[in-house]
Amino acid sequence: MNASPGRVTTGQKLRRLTVSIRLAVSALVLTAILLTAALSSLLWWRTAEATSRQLASTINEQIVAAVRKEVGAIVDEARAAHTAIRTLFLQNVLDTREADKREFVFLSQLQSQATISWVAFGWPDGAFFAAHKLGDGRLEMMEISLTDHAGQRRVDEYDVVPGDIEFANRRFEPTDFRVADRTWFKTGLKAEEPEWFKVTDHPTGERLSIAFAGPIDVYQERQGVLAIMIEYTRLARFLAQLEVGRTGTAFIFDGSGELVAAPDKEADELHAARGEQKLLPLAQTALAKAGADKDAWRGRLTSGGGAYEVALTPLPFPGWRLATVIPEAEFLGPVETTLRRLILGLAVGAVLAALASALLARTVIAAPLSRVVGEIRHVETFALELVRRHPSRLKEIASLSGAIAEMAAGLSAFRKFIPADLVRALLRQGVEAKPGGTVQELSVMFIDIAGFTGLSERMGDRVVPLLSRYLDVASEVIVANGGTIDKFIGDAVMAFWGAPQPQTDHALLCCRAALACCKAIEESGLSDDLGRPLHIRIGINSGQMLVGNIGSELRLNYTVIGDAVNVASRLESANKIYGTQVLIGEETYHLARGTIITREVDRIAVYGREEGLSTYELIDLAEKHDARHCPSWVVRYEQGLAKYRDRDPTGAIVEFEAVLRERPQDQPANVLLERCRELQSQTPDEWRPVAVLKSK
């Protein structure tokens, strides 16, 4: 019966009482106020942060300027010292063999140039003389002669006193140092002008240094090579004198990314640099991010919960870069303290506003939505008979509840066509019946019966029982070894490992299943119509492939596809050429290496591909044999294969013939032996060590 025009129904009253959810949300306007305050705080924080970063940039520029100046001074001092001594030799003021004058000149250079560690000279006959700084308090002169005290190093030590030096002692030490073997000497002896070298070893041992070395000619006759060397420890001491903020530091790297110097105030020629390197990983990370770009780089890195400003700057020495690492907390600490106080005040206000908003939202929004969610849970579990409609003052929630009730009614009708228990099971597993998949690394196997085409022609429909027994045996082995059977294609079986359940050892499981299939078929007693035992061939390959529901919206198949799958199929066919039973691809070999016994059969370009891939015969599991002893025929075969690839067919023939004497029926050896004999009649340009398969 229809309602009278003057009568207001319950439904009409509910529609008049419902309001838009936007009106209910307006009760939370206080939250918007707090959000505005938060945005203002964020803007203030960004401004303060930018100012702090500018301060960090200014400090970094000062540090860079100081280091660039120091490195430039070091380079200039080395060049100046080399030029000064070279001029004395060229002007014949000093002869290279005048020991007294030479010692005086070399020592004076060490004393006058604070950063120089060595002044060294090598003669073409292999003799060597050098002045070496021993920290700030001592010097030493050393000479290595090939005639006088051969095999020994004469060392004269001097104490540095104000304005002078005093002789301390002389000693002789055995040495194997040969200046003629050093790169700076060999290159400098042939060069026309001095150049820079990286030096790692000295007569006193290994100490990383740079050397400015070049030839000395007098009257157009080459006298030897003069080198001015600076040990990295001098740079480490200089870096320790810099103030990079309160806790920041600086590092110098060479062109290859190796550390040249880290701050160490105790480092010198006697004490190796062992400075604080806690922040070194951050500098190395910056180098990795900058990559091959040698220009200036700057960025923000995090480590141990802290943030750091890291900058890379080229230095006036070939390939060198300065890395400065400054903790952000040094500049942003006061800003963060103020911000924390502001956030605390906002948080208190937000809590009070949240309590009021929560009370309103719970009454008007949360409670009705909770009831609607409960109805959705009934739909999720397909308990459609429990779904109810819930009225609400918010028209959006009322509409949602009505839609859910109508959806449940529609699904109830659909349930007559599909069992509810099946639907519930699919829902619990989260399986969606739609096309899709993911690319994963899996292993796939193809099994085929040798000579099945002729067998089926001879037996006709009588082949069905034999085929069924064969498929039963293969299927049981595959499932027992964790495989997923994809499909049966006539006599072929396709299976894969690694999905749907992840298997980290999928390659080994696949190989184990292949060997078990061969054994099971052999022990089953299955034979063809001529009484011959059934013989199977197997191809295995691993790699990235697409796995999932493949097909259309009307029909799906959970399967794998991809190039790696095609290769496995081709390897199964390749068994016919090599007379093998199980061939595996190189990716499977690498994944299962150490757990299986194999031999590399050949490098094959399967049908449809030009590039070759290494192919291996699966022999057995390693756990059944002594892994340290490979069968001799495998060793001889792989030796022959190596000679074949090295274009030594004669040597390869010897190895393959040795394999055939031990295993007369070894078909791979026969194939390669015949190929080597053909190779003897070919020119090398006509040949490549890849077997191209002409068919699938």
Buried (B, 14 or more C-beta within 10 A) or exposed (E): EEEEEEEEEEEEEBEEEBBEBEEBBEBBEBBEEBEEBBEEBEEBBEEBBEEBBEBBBEBBEEBBEBBBEBBEBBBEBBBBBBBBBBEBBBEEEBEBEEEEBBBEBBBBBBBEBEBBBBBBBBBEEBBBBBBBBBBEEBBBBBBBBBEEEEEBBBBBBBBBEEEEBEEEEEEEEEBEBBBBEBEBBBBBBEBEEBBBBBBEEBBBEEBBBBBBBBBBBBEEEBBBBBBBBBBBBBBBBBBBEBEBBEEBBBBBBBEEEEBBBBBBEBBBBBEBBEBEBEBBEBBBBBBEEBEEEEEEBBEEBEBEEEEBBBBBBBBBBEBBBBBBBBBBBBBBEEBBEEBEEBBEEBEEEBEEBBEEBEEEBEEBBEEBBEBBEEBBEBBEEBEBEEBEBBBBBBBBBBEBBBEBBEBBEEBBEEBEEEEBEEBBEBEEEEEEEEBEBEEBBBBBBBBBBBBBEEBBEEBEEEBEEBBEBBBEBBBEBBEEBBBBBBEBEEBBBBBBBBBEEEBEBBBBBBBBBBBBBBEBBEEBEBEBEEEEEBBBBBBBBBBEBBBBBBEEEEEBEBBBBBEBBBBBBBBBBBBBBBBBBBBBBBBBBEBBEEBBBBBBBBBBBBBEBEEBBBBBBBBEBBEEEEEEEBBEBBBBBBBBBBBBBEBBBEBBBBBBBBBBEEBEEBBBBBBBBEBBBEBEEEEEEEBEBBBEBEEE
